[in-house]
Amino acid sequence: MVVMFLLAALGASIPQADINRICESAKVDSLPEDRVTAMRGCVGDETSARDQLRHEWGRYSAADKNNCASTPGMQFSYVELLTCLEMQRGGNFGGGSSLAAPPTRPTTPPATPEPKP
């Protein structure tokens, strides 16, 4: 029952989370002099991932969304969700699509010239 509810919620729009809460660990885990930079970088990364997810959410299948859904009680991250969705179809990180990359043709090594007598 919970899974069905989660799938229905995932289908319509991206999950919502507090980016500042997500990034608290980046601030806490940094040296005091680096905390502002770490927090700023984390917020920037999470915001970019959230915006990309909003733009591309409809491209991902319900099965992929279900595979990458956060587990209750665990920290949620837009960056981790986006990475998981991209990896579901072979890691097409450049195109932002969940479609698998086309297969490549096997290459044969070049022929070596035979020695002349």
C-alpha positions, 0 to 999 in steps of 0.5 A: 500500500505504501509503495503504491502511494509512493509511486503515485506521488512520484509520477506527478512531480518530483519529491520535495525536500529542504535543500538547506537541511540536505546540506547541513552535513556538508557544513558540519563535516567541513573545517570551520574556515570552509563551512560557508563555501561547502554549504554554498557549493552543496546548495548550488549542486542540489538546486541544479539537480532539483531544477534538472529533475523538474525539467526532465521528470516526465522522461523517466519511467515509473519503474526507474522512479520507484527504484530510486525513491528514497527509503523512509527514514533516510536522508533525501538528496536531489543529486543522489536521486538524479544520479540514480535515475541517470544510472538506471539506463546505463549512465547517460549523464550527458543527454539527461535521458533515461534511454540506453545508449545505442550499442557500439559495433565491435572493432577489429584490430588493423591488419598487420602487413606481411613481411616482404621476402 
